[in-house]
Amino acid sequence: MKTNQIGLENKAVKELIDKLNDLLANYQMFYQNTRGFHWNIRGYKFFELHTKFEELYDDLHAKIDEIAERILTLGGTPLHTFEDYVKISAIKAAKDASEDVVCVQSLLDSFKTLLEKQREILELSDKMDDEGTNAMASDYIREQEKLVWMYSSWLNK
């Protein structure tokens, strides 16, 4: 069989599943970093950032589930161990971060990584006529570009 259960070419789907698993690993690392920022933020911006970090990690959690379900829809198996995530993620663990500027800059760096990876997925899914993955990546990009603008504006007081 040359196509999977939703009619996409198996060879191209394999590459896309690999890219989605890489994206999943990066989301998991970003999620865990953001949880840590939420728990450990200190200073006079505590209330503002504590709330924003919680909103962000809730959103990341939902996206993690969507990415894993998309991998399953394409016929793949989502990575599910932290060992895998740590090994392949370009986003690394942010240790002992509690200072507002450091945490927000880490968010911006992570968004940059995600945006680059999602644009690659968008290009590949477009070539494959995979509207489901394409729409998901496009939505994430649009949302995150706005967040980059907002967090960048916060940094440039």
C-alpha positions in Angstrom: 0.0 0.0 0.0 1.4 3.3 -1.1 -0.8 5.5 1.0 -1.8 5.5 4.7 -5.4 5.3 6.1 -6.1 9.0 5.3 -4.8 8.8 1.8 -1.3 10.4 2.2 1.8 8.9 0.6 3.6 6.6 3.1 7.1 7.8 2.3 6.3 11.5 2.8 4.2 10.7 5.9 7.3 9.0 7.5 9.3 12.2 7.2 6.4 14.3 8.5 5.9 11.9 11.5 9.6 12.3 12.3 9.4 16.1 12.2 6.2 16.0 14.3 7.9 13.8 16.9 10.8 16.3 17.0 8.3 19.1 17.4 6.6 17.1 20.2 9.9 16.7 22.1 10.5 20.5 21.8 7.0 21.3 23.1 7.5 19.0 26.0 10.8 20.7 27.0 9.2 24.1 26.5 6.2 23.0 28.6 8.4 21.8 31.5 10.5 25.0 31.4 7.4 27.1 31.5 6.0 25.1 34.5 9.3 25.8 36.3 9.1 29.5 35.5 5.5 29.6 36.9 6.6 27.9 40.1 9.9 29.8 40.6 9.3 33.3 39.4 10.2 36.0 41.9 10.2 39.7 42.2 7.8 42.6 41.7 6.4 41.2 38.5 5.5 37.9 40.2 1.7 38.2 40.0 1.8 39.3 36.3 4.2 36.6 35.1 3.0 33.8 37.4 -0.4 34.1 35.7 1.0 34.5 32.2 3.2 31.5 32.6 0.2 29.4 33.7 -1.8 30.5 30.7 1.1 29.5 28.5 1.8 26.1 30.0 -1.9 25.3 29.8 -1.8 26.2 26.1 1.4 24.2 25.5 -0.2 21.2 27.2 -3.2 21.3 24.8 -0.8 21.6 21.8 1.3 18.6 23.0 -1.8 16.5 23.0 -2.8 17.7 19.5 0.6 17.0 18.1 0.6 13.5 19.5 -2.9 12.8 18.2 -1.8 14.1 14.8 1.1 11.7 14.7 -1.4 8.9 15.5 -3.8 10.1 12.8 -0.9 9.9 10.3 -0.2 6.3 11.4 2.8 6.9 13.6 3.6 6.5 17.2 4.3 9.6 19.3 7.4 9.7 21.4 6.5 9.5 25.0 9.5 9.3 27.3 11.5 12.2 28.7 14.6 10.3 27.7 13.6 10.7 24.1 12.6 14.4 24.5 15.8 15.3 26.2 17.8 13.5 23.5 16.3 15.1 20.5 14.9 18.5 21.6 16.7 21.7 20.5 15.1 23.4 23.5 17.1 22.5 26.6 16.1 22.5 30.3 16.2 25.9 31.9 17.6 25.3 35.3 17.2 27.5 38.3 15.4 30.3 36.4 13.5 32.6 38.6 14.4 36.1 37.3 11.8 37.7 35.1 14.0 38.8 32.2 15.8 35.5 32.1 12.5 33.6 32.0 10.9 35.7 29.3 14.0 35.6 27.2 14.0 31.8 27.5 10.3 31.8 26.3 11.3 33.9 23.3 14.2 31.6 22.4 11.9 28.6 22.7 9.3 30.3 20.5 11.9 30.9 17.8 12.8 27.3 17.8 9.2 26.2 17.6 8.4 28.6 14.8 11.3 27.4 12.7 10.3 23.8 13.2 6.6 24.5 12.5 7.5 26.4 9.3 9.4 23.3 8.1 6.3 21.2 8.9 4.1 23.7 7.2 6.1 23.5 4.0 6.3 19.7 4.0 2.6 19.2 4.8 1.7 21.7 2.0 3.7 19.7 -0.6 1.8 16.5 0.6 -1.6 18.1 0.5 -1.9 17.3 4.2 -4.5 19.9 5.2 -4.8 18.7 8.8 -1.2 19.1 9.7 -0.9 22.2 7.6 -3.8 23.9 9.4 -2.5 22.9 12.8 1.0 24.3 12.0 -0.4 27.4 10.5 -2.6 28.1 13.6 0.3 27.5 15.9 2.5 29.9 13.9 -0.1 32.7 13.9 -0.7 32.4 17.6 3.0 32.2 18.5 4.1 35.1 16.4 1.6 37.3 18.4 3.0 35.9 21.6 6.6 36.7 20.5 5.5 40.3 19.8 3.8 40.5 23.2 6.7 39.0 25.3 9.2 41.1 23.3 7.3 44.2 24.1 7.4 43.3 27.8 11.1 42.9 27.6 11.6 46.3 25.9 9.7 48.2 28.6 
